Amino acid sequence: MVKKESDESSFKLRRRQRRNLIELALSFIHSWSSSMVKRADWVKHRQWLP
């Protein structure tokens, strides 16, 4: 009985770690893509400047 409980808690811990990892990756991708968009906008503005 004790082993089953510890297995369940470790499973929950792994699931939480995986969720944190996914959120971290999503935030990294979001910040990277937003910086790329900003850079693209900056290049567009540079093209419009005389």
C-alpha positions, 0 to 999 in steps of 0.5 A: 500500500505504501509503495502504491502511494509513493508511486502515485506521488512520484507520478504526480511530481513527474507530471508537474515537472513535465508541465513546467518544462512545457510552460518554460518551452512555450514562454521561450518560444513566445519571447523568441518569436516576439523578438523576431517579429520586432526585428522584422518590424525594425527592418521594415521601418529601416526600409521606409526611412530615406 
